[in-house]
């Protein structure tokens, strides 16, 4: 049984069975991890209050039939919106640590243009992927392309990340 310790930002949580939850966290040491927490939805759960999206936590994971979070302690509540955390969870690949992104998140300087640049997409060096004109104002997370204002209007809102002024 392997044990892992790391600070983490809770990105998202989803129900997993009757009382369990699955948490998506961006950790300082290991990058994005998805881990199950047994009985996390019970009213008596010691983890429920700590593992809320947007919390900065110290977490302990074990490898037993997949990754499980067995202990967490909330250190801080970050001033990052749930929508931003949802989109970030969709963009990140598991087990790829990125120190620059970690420092950006914990310093609460959330900026989509900088985050996309860290992840390999530079809005300053491209134009709209559909019409090849105009400065991009949005990023389609479904196909991972930048779009101008006219093309962004035609894209479903739940896949669109607006990057004007760096804010989503």
N, C-alpha and C positions, 0 to 999 in steps of 0.2 A: 504494500500500500504506500503510494507516494503522497507526500504532503507538500503543499505550496503556500507561501505567505506573500502577500503583496498589498500595497495600497491600490484602490480601485475606484473608478467612477461608475456608478450604476447607470447604465444606458436605458434599459427596458426590462420589463418583467411580463411574463405570460403565464396563464394557468396551465398546469400540467397534472391532469388527473383531478381527483376530488379535493385534496388538501395540499398538494405539492405545487410549487412554482418553478419556473425556469427563468433564470436571471442572465442578462447579457451585461457584461462589465468590461470596461477598458482598464486594464491593469498597467501599473508602471513597469513591472518586470516582464510580463508575458504577452502584452497586447490584449486584444479582445478575447474574452473567454465566455463560453456559455456553460452555466452550471445549474444543476438541479438543487433545490433546497426542500428537503422532506418536511412536511407539515407546516410549511411557511404561511399557509392561509388560515391556520387555526388561530382562534382568538388568544390563545396562550403562547403563541410562537415568540421565541426570544429574538428571531431574526427579522420578523415582519417590519418593525419600525425602523430598523437600520437600513434595510435593503430597498429603499424607495428610489425611483429614478431621480437623478440629480444629486444624490448623496455621494460624498467622498468618504470611503470606508477603508478600514484595515480589515482584510478578509483572509480567511484560512480555507483552503480547498483540499480535498482529498480525492484520489483516483480510486473509485470503487464502483464498478458497473457504470462507468462514465464519470465525469467530473461532478463533484458535489461541493457546495459551499456549506461548511459546517459551523463557521463562526464568523461574525462580522461586528464591527464596532464603528458607528457613525462618528466621523471626525468633524465634518462640516457639511452644510447644505450649500451647493454651488448655485450661483445665480445664472443658470442656463435653462432655457425653456424646454418643455417636454417634446415639442416638435423638433427642435434642434437635436435633441438626444436621439429621437426616433430616426431621423435622417442619418445621423452619424453612425448609428447601429447598422443601418442598411448599407452604408458605404464601406465600413471596415471589414477586413478579412480576419478570420480567427488566427491567433497565435503569431501575430506580426507586431512586435513592440515598436513604438515610434516615440522617442524621447521628446522631440520638439512638439509633437501633438500633446503629449502628456503635460508638459510645462504650460502650454497654451490653455489647456482645460483647467488645470488647478489654479492658474493665475487669474482665471475668469475673464480673459481677454478673448472671448469667443468671436471669431471672425471667419466667415465662410470662405472668403477669398484666400486667406492664409492657410486655412485647413485644407482646402482643395489643392493648393500649391504644395503643401507638405506631402499630400497623398499622390502627387504626380500630375495633377491637372492645373495648368497655369492659365487663368482667364486673360491675363495681359498679353499672352502670346498667341491668341486664337481669335477666330471670328465665328459666327453662327455656323454650325455643322450642316444645317439644312439648306440655307440659301447662300452661305459664304459671304454675307454682307453684314455690316453692322457690328457693333460691340456687343458681346454677350451680356445679358441681364439675368439669365437663369441657367441652371444646370439640371438636366434630366437624369435622375438617378437610375431610371430603368435601363437606359441605353448608354449612360455615362457620356453625355455630349452637352456642349454649351449651346444655348439658343439665344437668338435676338428676341426683342419684344414681340414682333409679329409672329414668329414661329412658336414662342412660348404660349401664346394665347390658345393655340391648337392642341396643347399637351394637357392631359389630365392633371389637376392640381395636386393630387396625392403623390405624384412622381416628380414634382417640380420644386426645385430649391432656388429661390430668388437670391441672387448675389449682389444686387445693387447696394452700394455703400457697405458691402461686406456682411450685411446682416441677412439672415434667412427669412 
